[in-house]
Amino acid sequence: MRSRLPEPSADERAHSDQLLQLLHGLIAAHGPLPFSQYMERCLYAPGLGYYSAGRTKFGAAGDFVTAPELGDLFAGCVINALQPVLVALGDEADFLELGGGSGAFAEAALRALAAGGCLPRRYLILEPSADLRQRQRERLQANLPAELHARVAWLDRPPEQDWRGVLFANEVIDALPTTRFAMREGEVHEEHVALDGEGRLIRVDRPADALVAGAVRHLECYLGADFADGYRSEVLPQLPYWIQAVAGSLTAGLMLFVDYGYVRREYYLPERDDGTLMAHYRHFAHNDPLYLPGLNDLTASVDFTALAEAGNSAGFAVAAYLPQAQFLIGAGLQQVFERAQAQATDEHGGYRLAQQVKRLMLPDQMGERFQAMLLARGLDVLPLLPAGLLEADQGSRL
């Protein structure tokens, strides 16, 4: 797998070596790191982690492409779905985006909200990466009219005061540091990262603590079967606490999560016995998370049943769950596309729009691999959501 990956530059390798030194020090001082802690350092270590350092992550020049990077169609559909909720909540409604990426979604969303005459009181971005935050600031300041840019504010932590509005997160949960578990003779073990005799990173299993073991036993209970010996996958025992932390103060409104993943019975299929963990490097996906730490985006697919459970435990009800393609159709993709097509100035612009639709909709692209979940609290959102979206709801599969 590594043989087909692009070679890193000398500077990139030196950057990865700095993170390796940090990891070596942590392991030497504290023993093997649970994989979730290793992943957290690889992604978020200040100045060294994948999302904390200065290299381009998104788009053609980065390591992967997200839906907002393709163009404005995705954001237009999201706003179509969320705008009626903002209208119902009135002038005090806020829009909170988790993990703003390059700022592409915020830019397109604010333009769409302005065009619909439904600007939120504030457009908030919760972005833990100082580097990405700066990129977002520069992009929005350069590309938005002053009256739109003035509504944008960045948060260091989730809102502590009660608020009303909508929360949106695209490809956020897949980047939460995940726990890797393995079954050994009927007992739950947790994957750790250690050092071999020559100082190289290796993965080892150790008996799981009560939190991890309990989370895995909950999965087995739900599935009605024990995991086979040797089965290995991921679980997010911290997900209910994370949802409560980011959305506990949202007293009335809607949350929309879009990410790649499965319902639980599909996530933990017997044949998916090494989980879903992947590394992304310059548009190549590979399965070695120990390779060039700090230069790879590490991700795991989302268990959307777990997300629903976490939302329920925080007081939210599932309003809808469906594949991205069905969400976009139900949220008015045809109308959004036709408006954009009418504004296209040349044939190449029309071609780019068609390519956007293909990437967003085709089953082997984002259309089926990505799922959308809407969670509501303190407001009856069902009369507010597009009818086509509700008709395509697959919440019964959860």
N, C-alpha and C positions, 0 to 999 in steps of 0.2 A: 504493500500500500504506500509506504513512504517513497518508494522509488519514483513514483510519478508526480510527487509533490514538487512545486517550484523551490529552488534553492533560496534560502534567506540571504540577505546581504550581510556583510561583515557587521554593520551597525545593528541589524536586527538580531544577529546571533549574540552579539555582545549584550544587547538588552535582555535577551532570554537568559543569558548566563548570570546576569545580576539577580534575576528572580530566582534562578536555581540556587544561588548562594544564600538567599533569604530562606528558601525552603530547606536547604541543608541545615542551616542554623536552627530552624524551628524543630526539625526532626531530631537533631542531635540533642537539643535541650529538653524536648518533651516526649520523644518517642514517635512512633508512626502516627501520621495525621489521618483522621477520618477523611474519606474522599471528599466529603462536603466541605471540609476546611481547606483541603488542597484546592478544590475548584474555586472557592471563595478568594483565595490568594491569587490564583491564576487570572481571575477576571477583574478583581477589584483592589488588589494591593496598591496603595498610593504610589503613583508615578511609575509603577511596574506592571500592574495587571492589564489585561487586554482592553478593558473599558476605561482604564485610568490613564493610559499612556497616549501619546499623540498621534499614533498612526491612523490612517484612514480605515474605517471599518465597513462603511456602508457603500453600496453602489458598485459600479464597474471597477473602480480603483481600489476597492476594499476586498473583503473576504466573502461577502454574501450580499444578496439583494432582498430587502424587505418590500412589502406591498406599497408603502408610501413612496419608496424610491423609484417605482416604475412610472409614476405620474400622478395626476390628481383624481383619477376615477375612483380609487379606493376611498380617499377622504370624502369625496362627494357623496358616496353611498352611506358612509358612516354618519355623516351629518344629516342626511335624509332621515336616518333611523332615529337619531338622538334629538333632533331639533324640536319635535313636538313635546318632548319631556321638558326641555328648557323653557318653551313657551308656557307650559302648564305651571312651572315653578315660579315664573315671573322674574322681575328685575333683579332679585337677589341671587339668582342661580349662577353657579360657577361651573367651569369646565376644567377638570383635572386630568392631565395626561401623565401617565407613569412612564418614565424612560423615554425622553423625547427624540432619541436617535440623532439624526442629522438636522432635525428641525423641519424636514420636508412635510410631515403630517401637519404640524402646527400651522405652517404657512398656508397649505391648501385648505385646512379646516377653517381658519379664520376668514379666508376669502369667501368660502362657501357660506359661513354663518352670516357674514356681512351681506352677501347677495340675497340671502333669505330673510334679512331684516330681523335676525334673532341673535345678536351678539350677547355672549354671557357677560356678567358683571366683570369677571376676571377669567383669563385663560392662564391656568397654573400648570407649571411643568415641574414634576418631582424628578430630578436628575442627579444621581449620586456621583457621576463623573464630572470633575471640574473641567476636563478637556472637552467633553461633549457639550457641557453647558456653555462654554465659551463659543464653540462652533455654532450652537443654536442661536445665541445672542447675535453673532455677526450675521448669520443668514437672515434672521427675521428683521433685524434693523435695516439691512440692505434691501430687502425685497418687499416689505410691507409698508403701506401708508402709515404715517405717524399715528393716526387715531386708532389703528388696529394694534400696532406695536405697543402702544401705551397700556393696553389691557393685559399684556403678558407679564407674568411674574414667576420667578423661580423659587422653589422651596427647598430647604435643606432637609426637611423631615415632613412626614404627613401632617395635614391640618390637625391641630389639637382642639380648636374651637368647632362647635357644631356648624355644619354647613349643608346646603342643598344644591343639587346639580347633578352632573354626570361625571363619571370616571371612565377613562378609556386607557386600555393597555394592549399594545400590539407587540407580540413576541417579547414578553417580559417574564412570564412564569417559566418558560423553558430555560432561562438563564439564572433562575434561583439555584444556589448551590445545592445539589441533590445528594441524597444518601444512597449509596450502593449497598445492596444486601446480597447475601449468598446463603444457600441452604446446604448444610453439612450434617448428614445423619440425623435429619429431623430438627436440627437446631438452627436458629437464625444467627448468622455471622454478618459483620459489617466490613466492607472493603476499606482498607487503609492504604496510604502511600508511605513507603519506607525506603531505606537505602540498602543496597546490597554491599558485599564486601569490597567492591571497587568504587563505592560512592555514587552508583547510578540509581535513579528512581525505579522502584518496583512496586507492584501492587500485592498486598497481603491481606488475608482475612483474619479477623479477630472476633471473639464472641461479642454479640451485640448487647448494648445496654437495654434497660427496660423500655425506654421510649421507642427505640427502633424495633425491638422485638415485638412490642405491642402493636406498632403500626403494621408490621408484616402479618401478624396473626389476624388483625382486622381484615386485611386483604383476603386471607385464606377463608375467613368466616363468610365474607361477602361472596366469594367465588364458589363456596361450597366444596372446596377441595384443597388439599395440602400441596404446596409446591414440591416438585420432585427434587431429589438429591442432586446438587450441582446447579440448580436453577439460580440465575443471577439477574437482577434487575434494579430499578430505582424506586424510591419512595420519598415523599416529602412530608415527614412527620411535623415539620414546622409550618405547613401551609395554613392551618386554621389560625395560628398566631399571627402570621404574616397578613392575612386578610383583615383580621381585627385591627392590626397596626395601621394599615394603609387606608381602611375604609370605616373604621369604627365610629368616626365622627360624622359620617355621611348619614344624616337623619332622614332625608327624603330624596329619592332620585334613583338613578340607574347606573349600573356598572356594565361595561362591555369589554370582554376579554377575547382577543383573537390570537390564536397560536396553533402550532401543529401538535397533534395528539390524537387520543382515542378515548372512547369510553372504557371503563375498567376491564370489562370482559374481553375487549380486543387488545388492550395494552398488555395484559398478562397472559397471552396465549401460551400454551405449552411450548410451541415451536420458537417463540421469541424468548429464548432462554439465556440471552446475554444482554437483555434490556434494550434501551434505545439511545444510550449515550453516544454522542458524535462530537468530533472536532471539525472545525471549519477553518480552512486556510487558503486564501486567495481563490475562492470559488471551487475548491476541492474539499470534499467531505472524506474524513478518514476516521478510524476507530482507535487511535492511540492517543489518549489524553495526556500522556507523559512526554510527548514529543514537543520540543520547543515551547515550554510553558511561557505564557505571556504573549505569544504570537498567534495563538489559536483561540477562536471562540468555542467554548465548551457548552454543549446544550444537551438536554434530555427532553423527550416528548412529554406532553402534559396528560395526566390522568384527569379527564374532565369530570368523571364521577367524584374524584377527590375534591375538585374545585367546587362542585355543587355542594358537597358535604360541608366544606369550609365556609362557603357562603351562607348555608343554612345555619351553621353554628354561630355566625356573626349576625343573624337576624335578617338575612336576605333570602328571597325566594327566587327560584329560577323562572324567568319570564319566557325564555326561549333558548334552545340549543340546536344548532344546525351547521352543516358544512359551509365553508366560506362562500362557495359558488351559490348556494341557495340563499344565503344571507344577502349577498350582493344583488341577486335578482329581486328578492323581496324588498330590498331597500331602494329599488328604482334604478338599477344599472342601465337599463335601456334608455331612460330619460336623460341620465347623466351623460351617457355616451353620445346621445344625439345632440345635446347642447354643446359638448366639447367638439364634436365633429363639425357643427355649424360654424364654430369659431376657428377651426383649423385654417391656416392661411395657404397651405400648399398640400400637394399629394403626400409629401413625406410626413407631414403632421398627421394626416389620416392614417398612414401606415403605422406610425408609432402608437396611435390610439388602439388600432386593431391588435398590435402586439401586446399592449397592456392587458386587453381583455383576455387574450389567450393565456398569459401567465397567471392572471388572477382566477381564471375559470376552469381551465382544463384539469381533469382528474389527476393526471400525472405531474402537474405543476403545483399550483396552490389551491385549486378548487376543492379537492377532496382531502388533501393532507392537512389543510388548515381548517379549524373549527371556530365557531363563534358562540359565545355564551353571554346572555344578558341576565343580570341579577338585579332585583329591585327591592327597595325598602321604603316604607312610609308614603307610598304613592301607588295608586292603581294605574300601572303603566299599560296594561293590556289594551284599553281603548285608544291609547296614544301611538302604539307601534303600528307600522304599516301592515295592512291585512295580508299581503303576500308573504311577509316574513313570518307571521304567526301561522299561516297555512302550511308552511314548510317546516314547522317546529318538529324536532325529533327528540324532545325531552324524555319521551317514554323509554328511549334506549339507555338512559343513564342508570 
